[in-house]
Amino acid sequence: MTLDLSHLSAAARLQAFESTEVRVRLVQEARWVSHERVQRVLDELEWRYLHPVCSRMPCLLLYGDSGIGKTMAIEKFLRMHPATYDPREGLQKHSALMVKMPTTPDERRFYGWIQWVDATPSTMTL
């Protein structure tokens, strides 16, 4: 019996012949699947990212039900704009920052985290 895998991409065809353990791991990996609404979020974030610096920078509050992909969209944006390391200053510089707010956010904690960002990764949870 011959498997017809012509509907798969070349990379997927190769993966189909991996061991069971490898194929299970591949299936369990997080995958980016874009769709219209998430692309709108990424476009909005990109517009803000490229906006010229001014005293009142535009911002975006992203909210919604749990499990709809808010975190995945932001993490995708962070991968699109990774931190850079400045060896001269010995600092890692983040051009994008994600703050996960609790269901009852506290303004004082929020501003405290923003001030602390210089010493932390680009994703943080309050």
DSSP file (Angstrom, degrees, kcal/mol; ACC not computed):
  #  RESIDUE AA STRUCTURE BP1 BP2  ACC     N-H-->O    O-->H-N    N-H-->O    O-->H-N    TCO  KAPPA ALPHA  PHI   PSI    X-CA   Y-CA   Z-CA
    1    1 A M              0   0    0      0, 0.0     2,-0.5     0, 0.0     0, 0.0   0.000 360.0 360.0 360.0 131.0    0.0    0.0    0.0
    2    2 A T        -     0   0    0      2,-0.0     2,-0.4     0, 0.0     0, 0.0  -0.896 360.0-133.3-108.1 131.3    1.4    3.4   -1.0
    3    3 A L        -     0   0    0     -2,-0.5     2,-0.9     2,-0.0     0, 0.0  -0.676  11.3-142.3 -81.5 132.4    0.5    6.6    0.9
    4    4 A D        +     0   0    0     -2,-0.4     3,-0.3     1,-0.1    -1,-0.0  -0.836  33.8 159.7 -95.1 102.4   -0.5    9.5   -1.3
    5    5 A L    >   +     0   0    0     -2,-0.9     3,-1.9     1,-0.2    -1,-0.1   0.073  33.2 117.9-108.6  21.9    1.0   12.5    0.5
    6    6 A S  T 3   +     0   0    0      1,-0.3    -1,-0.2     7,-0.0     7,-0.1   0.719  68.2  64.2 -64.7 -19.9    0.9   14.8   -2.5
    7    7 A H  T 3  S+     0   0    0     -3,-0.3    -1,-0.3     2,-0.0     2,-0.2   0.602  92.1  82.5 -78.2 -10.6   -1.5   17.2   -0.7
    8    8 A L  S <  S-     0   0    0     -3,-1.9    -3,-0.0     1,-0.1     2,-0.0  -0.576  87.8-105.5 -92.8 155.4    1.2   17.9    2.0
    9    9 A S     >  -     0   0    0     -2,-0.2     4,-2.5     1,-0.1     5,-0.2  -0.293  38.5-104.0 -68.0 164.4    4.0   20.4    1.7
   10   10 A A  H  > S+     0   0    0      1,-0.2     4,-1.8     2,-0.2     5,-0.1   0.901 123.1  49.9 -59.1 -41.4    7.5   18.9    1.1
   11   11 A A  H  > S+     0   0    0      1,-0.2     4,-2.0     2,-0.2    -1,-0.2   0.910 111.0  48.6 -65.0 -42.2    8.4   19.5    4.8
   12   12 A A  H  > S+     0   0    0      1,-0.2     4,-1.7     2,-0.2    -2,-0.2   0.869 107.2  56.0 -67.0 -36.2    5.3   17.8    6.0
   13   13 A R  H  X S+     0   0    0     -4,-2.5     4,-0.5     1,-0.2    -1,-0.2   0.917 108.6  47.6 -61.1 -42.3    5.9   14.8    3.8
   14   14 A L  H >< S+     0   0    0     -4,-1.8     3,-1.2     1,-0.2    -2,-0.2   0.908 110.3  52.3 -64.5 -40.7    9.3   14.3    5.3
   15   15 A Q  H >< S+     0   0    0     -4,-2.0     3,-1.7     1,-0.3    -1,-0.2   0.802  96.4  68.8 -65.8 -28.5    7.8   14.6    8.8
   16   16 A A  H 3< S+     0   0    0     -4,-1.7    -1,-0.3     1,-0.3    -2,-0.2   0.746  99.6  49.7 -62.7 -22.9    5.2   12.0    8.0
   17   17 A F  T << S+     0   0    0     -3,-1.2    -1,-0.3    -4,-0.5    -2,-0.2   0.298  87.7 109.4-101.5   8.8    8.0    9.4    7.9
   18   18 A E  S <  S-     0   0    0     -3,-1.7    -3,-0.0     1,-0.2     0, 0.0  -0.239  82.4 -79.7 -72.4 171.1    9.6   10.3   11.2
   19   19 A S     >  -     0   0    0      1,-0.1     4,-2.6     4,-0.0     5,-0.2  -0.230  42.8-106.2 -67.1 163.1    9.3    8.0   14.2
   20   20 A T  H  > S+     0   0    0      1,-0.2     4,-2.6     2,-0.2     5,-0.2   0.904 120.5  53.1 -57.9 -43.4    6.1    8.0   16.3
   21   21 A E  H  > S+     0   0    0      1,-0.2     4,-2.2     2,-0.2    -1,-0.2   0.916 110.8  46.0 -60.6 -44.3    7.8    9.9   19.1
   22   22 A V  H  > S+     0   0    0      2,-0.2     4,-2.4     1,-0.2    -1,-0.2   0.919 113.1  49.4 -65.8 -43.8    9.0   12.7   16.8
   23   23 A R  H  X S+     0   0    0     -4,-2.6     4,-2.1     2,-0.2    -2,-0.2   0.890 110.5  50.5 -64.8 -38.6    5.6   13.0   15.1
   24   24 A V  H  X S+     0   0    0     -4,-2.6     4,-1.9    -5,-0.2    -1,-0.2   0.929 111.2  48.9 -63.4 -44.3    3.8   13.2   18.4
   25   25 A R  H  X S+     0   0    0     -4,-2.2     4,-1.0    -5,-0.2    -2,-0.2   0.903 110.2  51.5 -61.1 -41.4    6.2   15.9   19.5
   26   26 A L  H  < S+     0   0    0     -4,-2.4     3,-0.4     1,-0.2    -1,-0.2   0.888 110.0  48.9 -63.0 -39.8    5.6   17.8   16.3
   27   27 A V  H  < S+     0   0    0     -4,-2.1    -1,-0.2     1,-0.2    -2,-0.2   0.854 110.6  51.2 -67.8 -34.4    1.8   17.6   16.7
   28   28 A Q  H  < S+     0   0    0     -4,-1.9    -1,-0.2    -5,-0.2    -2,-0.2   0.642  87.3 105.1 -80.4 -14.7    2.1   18.9   20.3
   29   29 A E  S  < S-     0   0    0     -4,-1.0     2,-0.2    -3,-0.4    -3,-0.0  -0.325  83.1-102.3 -66.1 148.0    4.2   21.9   19.4
   30   30 A A        -     0   0    0      1,-0.0     2,-0.4     2,-0.0    -1,-0.1  -0.513  42.2-163.0 -68.6 136.5    2.6   25.3   19.4
   31   31 A R        -     0   0    0     -2,-0.2     2,-0.7    -4,-0.1    -4,-0.0  -0.945  18.2-126.1-124.1 144.2    1.8   26.5   15.9
   32   32 A W        +     0   0    0     -2,-0.4     2,-0.5    44,-0.0    41,-0.0  -0.814  28.8 177.9 -90.3 119.7    1.0   29.9   14.5
   33   33 A V        -     0   0    0     -2,-0.7     2,-0.2     2,-0.0    -2,-0.0  -0.966  15.4-153.2-122.4 112.1   -2.2   29.9   12.6
   34   34 A S        +     0   0    0     -2,-0.5     2,-0.3     4,-0.1     3,-0.0  -0.502  18.0 170.7 -85.5 153.2   -3.2   33.3   11.3
   35   35 A H     >  -     0   0    0     -2,-0.2     4,-2.4     1,-0.1     5,-0.2  -0.923  48.3 -85.4-150.3 175.3   -6.7   34.5   10.6
   36   36 A E  H  > S+     0   0    0     -2,-0.3     4,-1.9     1,-0.2     5,-0.1   0.880 121.2  44.4 -56.5 -48.5   -8.4   37.8    9.8
   37   37 A R  H  > S+     0   0    0      1,-0.2     4,-1.9     2,-0.2    -1,-0.2   0.907 114.6  47.4 -67.6 -41.0   -8.9   39.1   13.3
   38   38 A V  H  > S+     0   0    0      1,-0.2     4,-2.5     2,-0.2    -1,-0.2   0.862 109.8  54.4 -69.4 -32.4   -5.5   38.2   14.6
   39   39 A Q  H  X S+     0   0    0     -4,-2.4     4,-2.6     2,-0.2    -1,-0.2   0.879 105.6  53.3 -66.3 -35.7   -4.0   39.8   11.5
   40   40 A R  H  X S+     0   0    0     -4,-1.9     4,-2.4    -5,-0.2    -2,-0.2   0.905 109.0  49.4 -62.8 -40.6   -5.9   43.0   12.3
   41   41 A V  H  X S+     0   0    0     -4,-1.9     4,-2.6     2,-0.2    -2,-0.2   0.938 112.0  47.5 -62.9 -46.7   -4.4   42.9   15.8
   42   42 A L  H  X S+     0   0    0     -4,-2.5     4,-2.5     1,-0.2    -2,-0.2   0.889 112.0  50.4 -62.7 -39.0   -0.9   42.4   14.4
   43   43 A D  H  X S+     0   0    0     -4,-2.6     4,-2.4     2,-0.2    -1,-0.2   0.908 111.0  48.8 -64.9 -41.5   -1.4   45.2   11.9
   44   44 A E  H  X S+     0   0    0     -4,-2.4     4,-2.0     2,-0.2    -2,-0.2   0.920 112.7  47.9 -63.2 -43.9   -2.6   47.6   14.7
   45   45 A L  H  X S+     0   0    0     -4,-2.6     4,-2.5     1,-0.2    -2,-0.2   0.911 111.6  50.0 -63.7 -41.5    0.4   46.7   16.8
   46   46 A E  H  X S+     0   0    0     -4,-2.5     4,-2.3     2,-0.2    -2,-0.2   0.901 107.9  53.5 -64.4 -40.5    2.7   47.2   13.9
   47   47 A W  H  X S+     0   0    0     -4,-2.4     4,-0.6     1,-0.2    -1,-0.2   0.917 112.8  44.2 -59.6 -43.2    1.2   50.6   13.2
   48   48 A R  H >< S+     0   0    0     -4,-2.0     3,-0.6     1,-0.2    -2,-0.2   0.883 110.7  54.8 -68.7 -38.1    1.8   51.6   16.8
   49   49 A Y  H 3< S+     0   0    0     -4,-2.5    -2,-0.2     1,-0.2    -1,-0.2   0.883 113.3  41.6 -61.6 -39.7    5.3   50.2   16.7
   50   50 A L  H 3< S+     0   0    0     -4,-2.3    -1,-0.2    -5,-0.1    -2,-0.2   0.485  87.1 120.3 -88.6  -3.9    6.2   52.3   13.7
   51   51 A H  S << S-     0   0    0     -3,-0.6     3,-0.1    -4,-0.6    -3,-0.0  -0.365  74.7-104.3 -63.0 136.2    4.5   55.4   14.9
   52   52 A P        -     0   0    0      0, 0.0    -1,-0.1     0, 0.0     2,-0.1  -0.332  44.8 -95.9 -60.4 143.3    6.9   58.4   15.3
   53   53 A V        +     0   0    0     -3,-0.1     2,-0.3     4,-0.1    -3,-0.0  -0.382  59.8 154.8 -63.3 132.1    7.7   59.1   18.9
   54   54 A C        -     0   0    0     -2,-0.1     3,-0.5    -3,-0.1    -3,-0.0  -0.904  57.2 -95.2-148.8 175.3    5.5   61.8   20.4
   55   55 A S  S    S+     0   0    0     -2,-0.3     2,-0.4     1,-0.3    -2,-0.0   0.768 119.4  40.2 -71.6 -24.6    4.3   62.9   23.8
   56   56 A R  S    S-     0   0    0      3,-0.0    -1,-0.3    -3,-0.0     3,-0.1  -0.688  81.4-169.0-124.6  79.0    1.0   61.0   23.5
   57   57 A M        -     0   0    0     -3,-0.5     2,-0.1    -2,-0.4    -4,-0.1  -0.381  28.8-108.7 -66.3 140.8    1.9   57.7   21.8
   58   58 A P        -     0   0    0      0, 0.0     2,-0.2     0, 0.0    -1,-0.1  -0.443  41.4-168.8 -69.0 145.7   -1.1   55.7   20.6
   59   59 A C        -     0   0    0     -2,-0.1     2,-0.4    -3,-0.1    -3,-0.0  -0.768  13.0-141.7-129.9 175.6   -1.7   52.6   22.7
   60   60 A L        -     0   0    0     -2,-0.2     2,-0.6     2,-0.0   -15,-0.0  -0.988   0.9-157.3-144.5 129.0   -3.9   49.5   22.5
   61   61 A L        -     0   0    0     -2,-0.4     2,-0.6     2,-0.0    -2,-0.0  -0.946  14.6-162.8-104.4 120.7   -5.7   47.5   25.1
   62   62 A L        +     0   0    0     -2,-0.6     2,-0.3     2,-0.0    -2,-0.0  -0.916  22.3 156.7-107.6 115.9   -6.3   44.0   24.0
   63   63 A Y        +     0   0    0     -2,-0.6     2,-0.3     7,-0.0    -2,-0.0  -0.932   3.1 121.4-137.2 160.5   -9.0   42.2   25.9
   64   64 A G        -     0   0    0     -2,-0.3     3,-0.1     0, 0.0     4,-0.0  -0.943  58.7 -41.3 166.4 177.4  -11.3   39.2   25.4
   65   65 A D  S >  S-     0   0    0     -2,-0.3     3,-1.0     1,-0.1     5,-0.3  -0.160  70.9 -88.1 -60.7 156.3  -12.4   35.9   26.7
   66   66 A S  T 3  S+     0   0    0      1,-0.2    -1,-0.1     2,-0.1     0, 0.0  -0.406 108.0  22.1 -65.6 139.0   -9.8   33.4   27.9
   67   67 A G  T 3  S+     0   0    0     -3,-0.1    -1,-0.2    -2,-0.1    -2,-0.1   0.610  83.0 114.3  84.6  13.2   -8.4   31.1   25.3
   68   68 A I  S <  S-     0   0    0     -3,-1.0    -2,-0.1    -4,-0.0    -3,-0.1   0.488  92.3 -94.5 -97.9  -0.9   -9.1   33.1   22.1
   69   69 A G  S  > S+     0   0    0      3,-0.0     4,-2.3   -31,-0.0     5,-0.2   0.611  79.7 132.7 107.9  13.5   -5.5   33.8   21.3
   70   70 A K  H  > S+     0   0    0     -5,-0.3     4,-2.2     1,-0.2     5,-0.2   0.954  81.6  43.2 -60.3 -50.4   -4.6   37.2   22.8
   71   71 A T  H  > S+     0   0    0      1,-0.2     4,-2.9     2,-0.2     5,-0.2   0.902 112.7  52.7 -64.0 -41.7   -1.4   35.9   24.3
   72   72 A M  H  > S+     0   0    0      1,-0.2     4,-2.2     2,-0.2    -1,-0.2   0.900 109.2  50.2 -61.5 -40.4   -0.4   34.0   21.1
   73   73 A A  H  X S+     0   0    0     -4,-2.3     4,-2.1     2,-0.2    -1,-0.2   0.927 113.2  45.1 -63.9 -45.0   -0.9   37.2   19.0
   74   74 A I  H  X S+     0   0    0     -4,-2.2     4,-2.5     2,-0.2    -2,-0.2   0.912 112.0  51.6 -66.6 -41.9    1.3   39.3   21.4
   75   75 A E  H  X S+     0   0    0     -4,-2.9     4,-2.0     1,-0.2    -1,-0.2   0.877 108.4  52.3 -62.9 -36.2    3.9   36.6   21.5
   76   76 A K  H  X S+     0   0    0     -4,-2.2     4,-1.7    -5,-0.2    -1,-0.2   0.926 109.4  49.4 -62.2 -44.3    4.0   36.5   17.7
   77   77 A F  H  X S+     0   0    0     -4,-2.1     4,-1.1     1,-0.2    -2,-0.2   0.902 109.2  51.8 -62.0 -41.5    4.5   40.3   17.7
   78   78 A L  H  < S+     0   0    0     -4,-2.5     3,-0.3     1,-0.2    -1,-0.2   0.873 108.0  51.8 -63.9 -36.6    7.3   40.0   20.2
   79   79 A R  H  < S+     0   0    0     -4,-2.0    -1,-0.2     1,-0.2    -2,-0.2   0.838 106.7  54.3 -67.1 -31.4    9.0   37.3   17.9
   80   80 A M  H  < S+     0   0    0     -4,-1.7    -1,-0.2     1,-0.3    -2,-0.2   0.753 119.6  33.8 -71.2 -23.0    8.6   39.8   15.0
   81   81 A H  S  < S-     0   0    0     -4,-1.1    14,-0.3    -3,-0.3    15,-0.3  -0.598  87.0-176.1-131.6  69.9   10.5   42.4   17.1
   82   82 A P        -     0   0    0      0, 0.0    13,-0.1     0, 0.0    -3,-0.1  -0.198  32.4 -95.2 -70.3 159.4   13.0   40.5   19.3
   83   83 A A        -     0   0    0     11,-0.1     2,-0.3    12,-0.1    11,-0.2  -0.339  37.8-143.7 -66.2 152.6   15.2   42.1   21.8
   84   84 A T  E     -A   93   0A   0      9,-2.6     9,-4.0    -2,-0.0     2,-0.5  -0.896   6.3-131.3-119.4 152.5   18.7   43.1   20.8
   85   85 A Y  E     -A   92   0A   0     -2,-0.3     7,-0.2     7,-0.3     3,-0.1  -0.899   8.8-156.7-106.8 129.0   21.9   43.0   22.8
   86   86 A D  E  >> -A   91   0A   0      5,-3.3     4,-2.1    -2,-0.5     5,-1.4  -0.877   6.0-171.2-102.4 101.3   24.2   46.0   22.9
   87   87 A P  T  45S+     0   0    0      0, 0.0    -1,-0.2     0, 0.0     5,-0.1   0.805  83.2  60.2 -65.6 -27.8   27.7   44.6   23.8
   88   88 A R  T  45S+     0   0    0      1,-0.2    -2,-0.0    -3,-0.1    -3,-0.0   0.923 119.2  27.1 -64.6 -43.5   29.0   48.1   24.3
   89   89 A E  T  45S-     0   0    0     -3,-0.3    -1,-0.2     2,-0.2     3,-0.1   0.611 102.6-129.1 -92.8 -13.9   26.6   48.9   27.1
   90   90 A G  T  <5 +     0   0    0     -4,-2.1     2,-0.4     1,-0.3    -2,-0.1   0.806  66.0 126.9  70.6  28.8   26.1   45.3   28.2
   91   91 A L  E   < -A   86   0A   0     -5,-1.4    -5,-3.3     2,-0.0     2,-0.5  -0.915  59.9-135.2-123.9 145.8   22.4   45.6   28.0
   92   92 A Q  E     -A   85   0A   0     -2,-0.4     2,-0.5    -7,-0.2    -7,-0.3  -0.870  28.0-150.9 -93.1 128.1   19.6   43.8   26.2
   93   93 A K  E     -A   84   0A   0     -9,-4.0    -9,-2.6    -2,-0.5     2,-0.5  -0.883   6.2-158.9-109.6 129.0   17.2   46.3   24.6
   94   94 A H        -     0   0    0     -2,-0.5   -11,-0.1   -11,-0.2     3,-0.1  -0.905  12.7-177.0-106.7 124.9   13.5   45.5   24.2
   95   95 A S  S    S+     0   0    0     -2,-0.5     2,-0.4   -14,-0.3    -1,-0.1   0.558  77.1  42.1 -95.0  -9.3   11.6   47.5   21.6
   96   96 A A        -     0   0    0    -15,-0.3     2,-0.4   -18,-0.1    -1,-0.1  -0.996  68.3-167.1-137.2 142.3    8.3   45.8   22.4
   97   97 A L        -     0   0    0     -2,-0.4     2,-0.5    -3,-0.1    26,-0.2  -0.990   5.3-160.4-133.0 136.0    6.9   45.0   25.9
   98   98 A M  E     -b  123   0B   0     24,-2.5    26,-1.5    -2,-0.4     2,-0.5  -0.972   5.9-171.7-117.5 131.1    4.0   42.8   26.9
   99   99 A V  E     -b  124   0B   0     -2,-0.5     2,-0.7    24,-0.2    26,-0.2  -0.983  12.9-150.0-121.6 120.4    2.3   43.1   30.3
  100  100 A K  E     -b  125   0B   0     24,-2.3    26,-2.2    -2,-0.5    -2,-0.0  -0.812  17.8-153.1 -90.3 117.5   -0.2   40.5   31.3
  101  101 A M        -     0   0    0     -2,-0.7    -2,-0.0    24,-0.2    24,-0.0  -0.678  12.1-122.1 -92.0 142.6   -2.7   42.1   33.6
  102  102 A P        -     0   0    0      0, 0.0    -1,-0.1     0, 0.0     0, 0.0  -0.272  37.4 -96.9 -71.7 169.8   -4.7   40.2   36.3
  103  103 A T  S    S+     0   0    0      1,-0.3    -2,-0.0     2,-0.0     0, 0.0   0.800 125.9  38.4 -61.5 -27.6   -8.5   40.3   36.1
  104  104 A T  S    S-     0   0    0      2,-0.0    -1,-0.3     0, 0.0     0, 0.0  -0.746  92.6-159.3-120.2  83.2   -8.4   43.0   38.7
  105  105 A P        -     0   0    0      0, 0.0     2,-0.5     0, 0.0     3,-0.1  -0.229   6.5-145.4 -66.5 151.5   -5.4   45.2   37.7
  106  106 A D     >  -     0   0    0      1,-0.1     4,-2.3    20,-0.0     5,-0.1  -0.977   3.6-149.7-119.2 120.2   -3.8   47.5   40.1
  107  107 A E  H  > S+     0   0    0     -2,-0.5     4,-2.4     1,-0.2     5,-0.2   0.863  96.5  53.5 -60.0 -39.3   -2.4   50.7   38.7
  108  108 A R  H  > S+     0   0    0      1,-0.2     4,-2.1     2,-0.2    -1,-0.2   0.926 110.9  45.6 -63.2 -45.3    0.4   51.0   41.2
  109  109 A R  H  > S+     0   0    0      2,-0.2     4,-2.4     1,-0.2    -1,-0.2   0.896 110.6  55.8 -63.6 -39.5    1.7   47.5   40.4
  110  110 A F  H  X S+     0   0    0     -4,-2.3     4,-2.0     1,-0.2    -2,-0.2   0.947 111.1  41.8 -58.7 -51.2    1.4   48.2   36.7
  111  111 A Y  H  X S+     0   0    0     -4,-2.4     4,-2.0     1,-0.2    -1,-0.2   0.836 111.7  56.7 -67.8 -31.8    3.6   51.3   36.9
  112  112 A G  H  X S+     0   0    0     -4,-2.1     4,-1.3    -5,-0.2    -1,-0.2   0.906 107.8  47.9 -62.8 -41.3    6.0   49.5   39.2
  113  113 A W  H  X S+     0   0    0     -4,-2.4     4,-0.7     2,-0.2    -2,-0.2   0.896 108.5  54.1 -66.4 -40.3    6.5   46.7   36.6
  114  114 A I  H >< S+     0   0    0     -4,-2.0     3,-0.9     1,-0.2     4,-0.2   0.912 109.1  48.3 -61.7 -41.3    7.1   49.2   33.9
  115  115 A Q  H 3< S+     0   0    0     -4,-2.0     3,-0.5     1,-0.2    -1,-0.2   0.803 111.4  51.4 -67.0 -28.2    9.8   50.9   35.9
  116  116 A W  H >< S+     0   0    0     -4,-1.3     3,-1.8     1,-0.2    -1,-0.2   0.547  81.7  98.0 -84.3  -8.6   11.4   47.5   36.6
  117  117 A V  G X<  +     0   0    0     -3,-0.9     3,-1.9    -4,-0.7    -1,-0.2   0.727  64.0  74.3 -59.0 -27.8   11.4   46.4   32.9
  118  118 A D  G 3  S+     0   0    0     -3,-0.5    -1,-0.3     1,-0.3   -26,-0.2   0.792 103.9  39.6 -57.9 -27.3   15.1   47.3   32.3
  119  119 A A  G <  S+     0   0    0     -3,-1.8    -1,-0.3     2,-0.1    -2,-0.2   0.265 109.9  71.4-106.4  12.3   16.1   44.2   34.2
  120  120 A T  S <  S-     0   0    0     -3,-1.9     4,-0.1     1,-0.1    -3,-0.0  -0.759  84.2 -89.8-126.7 168.7   13.5   41.8   33.0
  121  121 A P        -     0   0    0      0, 0.0    -1,-0.1     0, 0.0    -2,-0.1  -0.163  49.1-100.1 -66.5 172.1   12.5   39.8   29.9
  122  122 A S  S    S+     0   0    0    -25,-0.1   -24,-2.5     1,-0.0     2,-0.4   0.521 107.4  60.2 -78.1  -4.1   10.1   41.3   27.4
  123  123 A T  E     +b   98   0B   0    -26,-0.2     2,-0.3   -24,-0.0   -24,-0.2  -0.989  65.0 165.0-123.2 132.0    7.1   39.4   28.8
  124  124 A M  E     -b   99   0B   0    -26,-1.5   -24,-2.3    -2,-0.4     2,-0.4  -0.974  26.5-141.3-142.8 157.1    6.0   39.8   32.4
  125  125 A T  E      b  100   0B   0     -2,-0.3   -24,-0.2   -26,-0.2   -26,-0.0  -0.973 360.0 360.0-119.6 132.5    2.9   39.0   34.5
  126  126 A L              0   0    0    -26,-2.2   -25,-0.1    -2,-0.4    -1,-0.1   0.461 360.0 360.0 -80.6 360.0    1.6   41.3   37.2
